[in-house]
């Protein structure tokens, strides 16, 4: 029995030695002390389990990296930043998670978010879960799901002016506080309504709990495939949120004789919109992959994130 066990162990060691080195990318909001401390714990935990770590060179000086710096690779921020990485771990608030989503979408590498902000619907773990998170990452005990994105184009005089993408939403907003933005919204090539207001949010189900929610839109479960169009402070009798088919093409036309607007994608990237601009939004060709540690229903996540009052609930009778 002892000899067989030794042989099995030896074969296991040989297989492990033949495996390519594992690397996890760690992205943190280095402007937050809590994120820096959390990143230090995650990096130390991964290195202690034999998993290599990669960080952005521009952020390395702000991270208290352990002595084993030879196993912490530093890379420039470019399109190949996640090449060879099996996972992207992001520590921060919603803005940092959306920044991580840009890297994740470009590479196809799953993103695992740790919420250090206020709500963090994109995050899978909280700061008190860091040790457990490291264990699950080392053991590859997580699942990956794909989230719908948006492809966005801006047209002017029939020419393409700008193209972009979004995970949460593409928001058309007025540029000047003192003026309404005159808009006409369209679905699948047919006009729906025209109004003056502050703008329109076009969102994914993932983004339904973000800006679209603040604008009065519905909460849409992530498993639902749909697109949302939510007017912002519209001065109109009919300006209700719309939920369309996932393959619909949404369009927003800026009036010819109105103030200028601005397009924001996920609140991170913006472009000015001239009068007469046309913004088209469709289902994105490339999803964002999210790593999941838990199978908890989205309902539980919703209640926890928004601290919804559920006292007195008895559940279905048995």
N, C-alpha and C positions, 0 to 999 in steps of 0.2 A: 504493500500500500504506500509506503514511504517513497519507494522508487518511482511508482507511477505518478504520484503527486509531484515529485521533483521534475519529472519529464514534462508534465503538463505546465508547470510553472515556467520551465525553461522555454517551452514553445511560446508561451504567452509573452515572455520577455522578448523573444525574437520578433514576434509580430509587432509589439509596441515599438521596438527599435527600428523596424522597417517602415512604420507609419511616418508620413511627412510631419514636420513640426507644426503644431497648432498655433494659431495666432488670433487674438481677439483685439479689435480696435476699441479704445476707450476714449469717448468724447465727453468733456465736462465743461460746465459754465465756470471758467476759472475766475470770474469776477465775484463768485459767491463762495465765501469760506466753507459753507456746508458742502457744496459740490466738490471743492478741492479735498476736503477731509474724506468724503465718500469715495472719490476717485482713488485716493491713497489706499484705502482699505480694499477696494476691488482689485487694483493692480497688484498689491501685495498678496492677496488671496489667490489670484490666478498664477502668479509666478511661483508661489509656494506649491502649487499643484502641477507644475511643469508646463503650464500654458504660457506661450509668449504673448507679449502685449505690444501694441503699436499706438502711438499718439501723434498729434500734430506737432511739428517742430516749433511752430509759433507759440504753442501753449506749454511746451515741455518745461520751460523755465519757471512757470507758475505752478507746476505740480511737484509735490515732494516725492520724487521717485525714489525707490529703494536703492540699496547699494548695488544690486544686480542689474545695473543699468545696461549691461551688454545684452540683456534679454528684453530690453525696452527699445523698440525701433522707433525712430522719429522720421516723419515723412512730411513733405510739402503738401499744401492743400491744392490738389489737382484732380483730374478725372480718374486717376488710377490709385487714389488714396486707400481704397479698400481691397486692392488686388491681393489675393492670397489669404484674406481674412475669412473666418467662418462666421463671425458675428460682430455686430456693432453694438456696444453698450453705451447708452447716452444717459448722463446724469445732469439733471437741471429741471427747469420749468418748461412750459409749453413752447416758448421760443427756441430753447435749446433742442427740444425734441423735433421741432419742425426743421431746424438746421440739420439735425442728424438724418431726417427723412430725405433731404436733398442728396446726401451721400448714399443712403440706402437705395434710393430709386436709381441712381446712376450706375450702381454696381450690381444690384440684385441681391446684395447681402442682407439678411434679416436684421432688423433693429430691435433691441430690447431696451425699453426706456425705464429709468428710475426717476420717479417724481420727487423733485425737491422744491416744487413750486406750490401753487394754491390748489389747482384742480387736477390737471394732468390726465385727461382721458386717454391720451396716447401711451401713457406709462403703464407698465405691467407690475412694477414693484415700488415700494416706498423705502425710505432710507433705513427703516428698522429691519428690512428684509435683505440687507446686503450680503451677510454671510450665507444665507440660504440661497441667494441668487448665484453666488460663486459656485456653490456645490452643484446647482442644477446646470450651470454652464459647463463646468468641468465634466459632468456626467452626460452631457448632451441630452438632458431630460427637459426638453421644451418642444413645443409645437410651433409651426410657422403657418400664418394665414396671410392672405393677400387682401389688401385694401384698395378699393377703387380710387383712381386719381382723375383729374380733369386736364384736358388739353385746351389751351386758350389761344385764340388768335385775335389780333386787332387789325381791322381793315380800314383804309381811308381812300376814297376815290377809286375803289376797286383794287387797290394795291395792298399787299401785306406790309403792315407797319411794324408788327411785333408778334412774337409767339412765346408762350410760356406754359407753365403747368402748375397744378396745385394739388395738395392732398386734402386740405380742409375746404378752402373756398377761393373763388375769384370774385372780388368785390369791385363794382363800379361805383365810385363815389364822386361827389362834387368837390372841386378843388378850392372854391371860395366859400367861406362860411356864410356870407351874406346873400348868396344867390342860390335859388333852386336849380337843380339839374333836370332839364326836360328830357324824358326818356320814353321810348316805346319798347316793350318787351315782346318777344316772339318765341314760339315753340314750333319746331319742325316746319319752318318756312311760312307760318301763318301768324299774323299779329294777334296779340291777346289783349293788351291794354296800353294806353299811354298816360303818363302823369308827370307832374313835377314833384321832386322830392330830394332826399339826400343820396339816393342811389339804389342799387340792387345787389344782393348777394346770391351768387350761384354756388351751390355747395354739394358735396358728397354726403352720404350717410355718416361717414367719419366726422365730417365738419358740421353735422347737424347740431352738435352740442357745443359749438364754438360761436363764431360771429353770427351765424344764421339763427342760433338759439336766442342770442341777445336781441336780434332784430324781430323776434316774434315768430320764428319758424318752428316747425314740429321737431321732436326728437325722433330720429329714424334709427332703428336697430341696424348694426353694421352688416348683418346677414342679408338685409334687404338691398336689392340692386335698384337704385333709383337716383335721379338728380333732383335737386331742390332749387327753386327760384324764389327769393324772399325780398320784397321791396323794403327799403329803409325809409321810414318817416315819410311815406307817400302822401301827398295832398290830393286824395282821390277817394271816391266812393267805393271803387273796387280795386283793392290792392292787397289781396290775400296771398299768403304763401302758396306756391304750386309745387306738387310732387309729380314728376313726369317719369316716363319710361327710361331705363338706363341708356338706351341707344338714341334717345331724343337729342336734337341739336337745339340748344338754347341760344338766343341772341338778344343783345341789348343795343339799341341804336340811340346815340346821343343826338339831340336836336340840332338842326342847322343854325338856329338863332338862340343859343343858350350859352351859359358859362362853360368853361372847360372842365373836364373831369380828370380822374386819375384811376388807373386800374391797379389794385393790390392783389397779389397772389400769396395767400397764406400770411398776409401781413408782413412779409419779408422782402418782396420784390415789387417794385412799382414802375409804372410808365405813364406819362401824361397822355391824356386823350383829347384830341382837338374836337371842335364842334363838327358834327356829322360823322364821327367815328362809329364803326360797327364792331362789336365785340361778340365773338362766337365761342361757345363753350360746349364741349362734347366729352364723352367718356374718354379717359386717357388710355393710350395704347400700352403704357407701362405702369403696372401697379407698384405699390410699396409693400414690402414683405415685413410683417411684424412677428417677432418671437413672443410666444405666450407661455407663461409658467403655470397658469391656472385655467381651469375650465368653468369658472364661475359664470353664471348667466349674466348677460349684459344688464338685466334688471337690477341685480345686486350691485353692479358697478355704478349704475345710475344713482341708486339710493345712497351709496356710500360717498360718491364724489360730490353730490349736491346736498348731502345731509338731509334727505327727505324724511318727513315725519311718518313713520309706519307703526307707531305704538298702537296697540289694540288689535293688530292683525292676528287673526286666528287661523287662517289658511282654509283650504277646502276640507269639508268633513270626510272622515274615513269610514 
